[in-house]
Amino acid sequence: MTKKPLDDASKEKKEFPEHIAIIMDGNGRWAQKRCLPRTMGHKKGAEAVRRTVESAAEFGIKYLTLFGFSSENWNRPEQEVKDLMDLLRHYLRSQISKFHEKNARMSVIGDRTAFDSDIVKLIENAENVTRDNDGIHVIIALNYGGKNDIAQACKKLIHNSDVEKFDVAAIEQGITENLYTAGIPDPDLMIRTSGETRISNFLLWQCAYAEMIFTPTLWPDFGRDDLLKAIDDYAGRERRYGGLKQSSIA
């Protein structure tokens, strides 16, 4: 499909979200439909990551968070987990120089203690190499769970503060400042592929007011047009954060 550039008029008409989060679902089903091993689905999914990052950068999205590997994914078959770890190693080795060349920043959220030491070093290298880049910031969630994120934030808050002196608003702010995503604005838009309509323990705190879009497209098939369609949907919604639109108040 021929790539259609966004002209200045199109950009002005759209309300582009600052931060998009994506649950990349459907790799296994994509492979199963084609009688291929699940590994092939994950490899095609990695290609979809590249396409989506490039498209998001083109659209001027500042933050893109991708759910790469959940804390529950360790329960998958041992060989599949091994294949996913090998794919992660390959991605971190092969893509970081490309990220850096395009002024993109990469960071990882989640509990790294379960990963092999070489993977941790690759993650740290990716973050260090791209740390000062000011283009799109791509956040990869690895061994991540939303409940764990909130729990570890509470633990930090209790350890570092006199919580008894805090009011509710201060505690809420304290939790926000101790999440894995501290310093990153909350997602405006969350997309889940594959037709599933749940958020599966992903960014539970951060997505309190995110707009949700669930698409039947399997992740390996997701591309520029799918992302633009989701942004179009987002742009047509009115975000009130629990309040009333201005016309209702007048």
Summary of the structure (lengths in Angstrom):
residues: 250
radius of gyration: 18.9
end to end distance: 47.1
largest distance: 61.0
contacts: 745
relative contact order: 0.18
helix: 51%
strand: 14%
